[in-house]
Every structure is written in structure tokens, then in C-alpha cells.
Amino acid sequence: MSEAYAGEINSKAAFDLLEADPEAILVDCRTRAEWTYVGVPVVDRVVFAEWTRYPDGSHNQDFLAELADNGVTPDHTVLFLCRSGQRSLAAARAATAAGYRRAFNVSDGFEGPLDATGRRTIGGWKTNGLPWRQS
């Protein structure tokens, strides 16, 4: 999928945008298992919709319909968040192809990229100290 999308935004900038724009929506597109065991962002406008299904990893064919069912429209600024920015990139591209003009990828994700030791300690929503809770 090579559709253009609105761009990359890191988790700190995403949080600031959510605070500044009352119409912006965060879409956490990780799996139910990640929401349950890793934690979830705490913001006023967050929608939870799996990009890939747990536990089999199959693509969620209903993803765009779930956005619509949760009131996310092409007129919103939508920030897609996954663990490290890969699934959310695919989600932002798919949303753009479906007519969402301001679909952003939160590039460092909820947990961030791997450090030199293979741990997720160098960025991401959680590591950056943004509001989150364990489910």
C-alpha cells in the first residue's frame, strides 16, 4: 500500500495536538492483548480498533467501519498509534485511501523503537511520560 498520508508525528507532538485540537482523535490500532497487558493512552478522544486481530494476526477487514461506528469521520484529524509505528503507518495509509485527509502516523508508537539491547526504552507514548494506564 503506497498511498500518501498526512505525515509522521511523534508521540509528544501527537499529545500536544490532541490537547490543542478538540476535534482530533487518537486511534489506538494495537491488539486487545496489548491494550490489556501493556496499557492504553489516557486522552479524552481515543478510539480502540485493532488493525490486526489477536491472536491470529489476521488483518481486521472491519477496521474502517469500526472507525465510522465510533464517530471518526474523514473531516477529523486522526492520529494512528500502534506499538512502534508500523501498523499505524498502514492504518494511516488505508484511512487516507478511504478519504481521510488528515491521517497521521504516530511514528514512535506507544512503546517506541528498540534500543541497542532490544528493549523499548527510547521513545514512544509510554516512555515519554505521556498519560497512560494499565487496563
N, C-alpha and C positions, 0 to 999 in steps of 0.2 A: 504494500500500500504506500503510495508516494504522494498523496495529497498534501498540499501545503496546509499549514495551520497557523494560528496567530503568533506562536513563538514559544520560547523557553522562558520560564520564570523560576527562580529558586524559592525555597520554602519560606524564607523570611519575607521576600517581596510579595509572595502569594498571600501570606498572613496580612501584611500591610494593605494590600489591595482589598482583601475581604473586609478589613476594618473601615476602609475609606469608601467603598462602593456598596451600598446597601442592596444592590441588585445582583452582585456577584455571588456565584455558587461554587463551592468546593465539591467535587465528585471524587469520593474515595473508591477507586475501582480495584482494590485488592480483594482477596477472598474472605469469606466468612471466617475461616480459621485465623487469618491474620488479624481481622477485627477483634476476634475473641481473645487470642493468645498474645498478640503483640501490642495492641492498644489502638485507639482511634483519636483523631484530631478533635478538639473541642472548639467549635466555632458555631455561630448562630445558624448559618446556612450550609449544611453539609448533607449530601445525598450519598447513600451507600448502594453501589451497583457493581457487582462482580464483572470484570472484563473476561476473566476465565473462571470457570466453575471449579469449586472444590468438591470432591477430592480428585476428580479425574483430569483436571486441567483443560477440559474442552472449552472452546470459545462460547461465550454467552450470546446466543443468537438474539436474545431479547434485550440486549444492552440499551439500544437507543429507545426502545419502547419503555423501558424502565425509567430512563431519564424523563421522558414525556409524562409518564404516570406520576412522577414526583415533582412535576411543575417546572422542569428545566426546559426552556424553550430556546430556539435559535437567537432570540433577542438578548439573552443573558450573556454576561461574561462568565465563562465556565473554566474552572481550573481543575485539571485532572491530576490525581495523586495516586501513586502506587508505592511499592516498596522503594524502588530506586530509579524510577523514571522511564522504564522501558514499556510496560503495559500501558501506562498513562500516555505515552507518546502515541502508541497505536490507537488508543481511545480518542485522543485529540484529533488525530488524522481522520478517523472514522466519523467523528462528530462534524468536522469541517466538511467532509464529503456529503454529509446529510443536511448541510445548510447552516450549521452553527458558525457564525462569522468570527467570534471571539473565543475560540477554544485554545487554551494554553496547556502546556505540559509543565508540571512542577518537576523540574529536572533532577533535583536531588531526593525526591520522594519522601516517604515517611521515615525510613530508616537510613537513607543515604548510601553512598557507594562504599565499596570495600576499601579498607586501609591496607597497608603493606602486610599485615598479619592475617588478613582475611576476615576481619571484623568490620561491622558497620558503625564506625565511630567518628567519621569526618564530615558529617553534614546530615541533612535531612531534617524533617519537621521535629522529630523526637530529640535528636542530638542537639539541635539548635535551641532547645528550651522553649519551644512554642507550646501552647496549651494542648494537652492530651490527657487521656485517662485509660486505665486498663478496663476492659469490658467486664 
